[in-house]
Every structure is written in structure tokens, then in C-alpha cells.
């Protein structure tokens, strides 16, 4: 949620922010950005399923080796930090949850799994 809040705060595009929070596949993104996100989702959900062909897709989209490496490292770091926080039982404080709700659109607030206090 904090990343969505940052995007909402620094972007003039509320549709983009809402899509990135809920379903990036509905956002109006360039091919490179969509490809990087598709790769990150696959690496997150099925790490062992990534093959050389997945890396080649990034290269075919015009990413150089540094950008490919950055995509992998950012994805891995984000997953590591999320699992670290989950593993240590880090919870969002009551007042922070209310802060999150201030920048969420009504559509995002209506997403039950996102707003379920046990999931935050």
C-alpha cells in the first residue's frame, strides 16, 4: 500500500494508480513496463518456472543487461522484504491503516481482500 500511496502522491494519473494497486494488466503501460511487471509477477509466483526464455523476452523488449539485472534484483528484494516482514509478524498500526484509506479510491476500498484487516 505504501508504494501505491507514493505513486498516487507523485502522479497526476489516478487511473494508473488504481490499476497498479489492483490490476496492472488494465493499466495503459508501454510494452517494456508491462513486460517487466509480467516478469516480476512470474518470478514472484513461480520462481522455479522462470527460464532463459523469460529473460530473453525482456531483452527482446529492448532492456539491456543492466536493466534485466535491475528487474530481477528489485523483484527479489521486494519479495525478500515482504517475507521478512511477514515472517516477523510486522503489522500496520491502526492510525497508519487510516492514512492508507485517505488516498485510496472508493473502488480500491471496495476490494474485500485488500481491506480485510487480517491481511494488512
N, C-alpha and C positions, 0 to 999 in steps of 0.2 A: 504494500500500500504506500510505503514511503516513496518509492520510485514513481508511482502514479501521481502522487501529490507533487513531486518535483516537476514532472512533465506538465501537469496542469498549471502550476505556478509560472513556468517559464515558456509556455507555448500559448499561442493565440488560437490553437485549434482544439476546441473541446471535443469534437468528434473523434479526432485522433486519440486523445487521451482516453476517452471512454472505450474505444476499440482496443487500445493497448492494455487497458485494465481487464477487459472482459474477453475479447477475442480478436487478437491482432490480425487474423486472416480476413477480417472485414474492413480493416483499415486501408486507406489509399496510400500504399507504400511502393517505393521503387523496387525493382527486381532484386538488387543487391541486398537491401534491408530485409525484404521478405525471405530471401534465401538464407541469410544469416540467422533469422529468427526460426525458420524451419529447421535448420541445422541444430540450433541450440535446444529446441524442443525435443528433437530426436535424441540428442546426446543426453538430455536430462531424463527422458522417459525410458530410453532403451540404450544405455551406454555401450553395451556389447554389440548392439546392432549396427553401429557405425562402421562403415567400410571405407576403403580408399576412394571409392566412387562418390561418397558423400563429400569428402574433401575436394575431389575434382569438380563437383558441382559448384563449390564456392569459387574455385579458380576460374571455371567457365563463366561465372558471373562478373569476372574482372578483378577479383580480390587477389592481391599479391601475397607472397608467403607471410609477410609480417601481419597483414590483415587476417589471414587464415589463422595464424597462431594466436592473435589477439582474440578472435572469436572463440576459439577453444578455451583459452585461459580465462576469459571473462565468464564464460558459461560454467566452467569448473569451479571458479572462485565463488560465484553466486550460489551454486549448489552446495559447496562446502560450508559457506557461512549459514545458509538456511538450515542445513542438517546439524551444524554445531549449535545453533540457537534452539532448534527443536530438541536435540539430544540433552541440552542443559535445562530444558523446561522454561526458556525465556518466554515471558508473556507480556503483552501490551497492557500498559496501565490503563485504568478506567478513563482518565482525562485524555489520554492520547487517542483512544478509540473515538471519543467525541470530536477531537481535532480532525481525524481522518474523515469523519462523516461530513464535515463542513465543505470539503472540496469534491465530494462525490456527487455525481448527478443522481437524480431520482431513479434512473434506470439501473445504475450500478448499485444503489442502495437496495433495490428490489431483488437483487440476486441473493437467494437464501443462503447458499453455501458460503458466500463471501461475508455476509453479515452475521452468520452464526457465531456467537461469542466464543464458543469452544474452538473454533477454527482460527481465531485471531491470536 
